[in-house]
Amino acid sequence: EGVRYTVLYNHLSGGSVAGGAMSDFEQRLFIDADGLIRLYTIQFQEAGEVGLQMMRLSNIKLNEPMTAGSFAFTPPAK
C-alpha cells in the first residue's frame, strides 16, 4: 500500500484465549503518520494451531463530543 506505520510490539507469556486455553500472545499496534492506531493484531496458539485476530480501524474522528452516558459500559444482559 505504500503506507509507513510505526509498529509497537508486545509479547505476553501465558495469557488466556477464549475458552480459557493458555497461550503466549504476540500483539502489534500499527500507528500511522498522524499518530492514529489503524490496525491491531494478536497472534496466539491453541491446540497446536496458530490463530490470528485483526481489528482494522477506519473513519477515525478526533475530539468528537461525547456524553457521560455514551461513554459508560453496560454489560450485556444474561
C-alpha positions in Angstrom: 0.0 0.0 0.0 3.0 2.3 0.3 1.9 3.5 3.8 4.5 3.6 6.6 3.5 2.6 10.1 5.2 2.7 13.5 4.7 -0.8 14.9 4.5 -1.4 18.6 5.1 -5.0 19.6 4.3 -6.8 22.9 4.9 -10.4 23.8 2.7 -11.8 26.6 3.6 -15.2 28.1 0.8 -17.4 29.4 -2.3 -15.4 28.6 -5.8 -16.9 28.3 -7.6 -17.1 25.0 -11.4 -17.6 24.6 -12.4 -20.8 26.2 -9.7 -20.5 28.9 -6.9 -22.1 27.0 -3.5 -20.7 28.0 -1.2 -19.3 25.2 1.6 -16.9 24.6 0.5 -13.9 22.6 2.2 -11.6 20.1 0.4 -8.2 19.9 1.1 -5.5 17.4 -0.3 -1.9 17.0 0.1 -0.2 13.6 0.2 3.5 14.0 0.1 5.9 11.0 1.9 9.2 10.5 -1.0 11.1 12.2 -0.5 9.1 15.4 -3.7 7.1 14.9 -3.9 3.4 15.5 -5.0 1.8 12.2 -4.6 -1.9 12.9 -4.3 -4.2 15.9 -3.3 -7.8 15.6 -2.9 -10.6 18.1 -1.4 -14.0 17.3 -1.6 -17.0 19.5 -1.5 -20.8 19.5 -4.3 -23.0 20.6 -4.3 -26.8 20.4 -1.1 -26.6 18.3 -2.8 -24.3 15.7 -1.8 -20.7 15.1 -4.6 -18.2 15.5 -4.7 -14.6 14.3 -7.2 -11.9 15.1 -7.1 -8.4 13.5 -9.0 -5.2 14.1 -8.8 -2.6 11.4 -9.8 0.9 12.3 -11.2 3.4 9.8 -13.2 6.6 9.7 -11.5 7.7 12.9 -12.7 11.1 14.2 -10.8 13.0 16.8 -12.3 15.1 19.6 -15.9 14.1 18.9 -18.2 15.3 21.6 -19.2 12.6 24.0 -21.8 12.4 26.8 -21.0 10.5 30.0 -23.9 8.2 29.2 -22.5 7.2 25.8 -19.1 6.5 27.4 -20.4 4.3 30.2 -20.1 0.5 29.7 -23.3 -1.5 30.1 -22.7 -5.3 30.4 -24.9 -7.5 28.2 -28.0 -9.0 29.9 -27.7 -12.7 30.8 
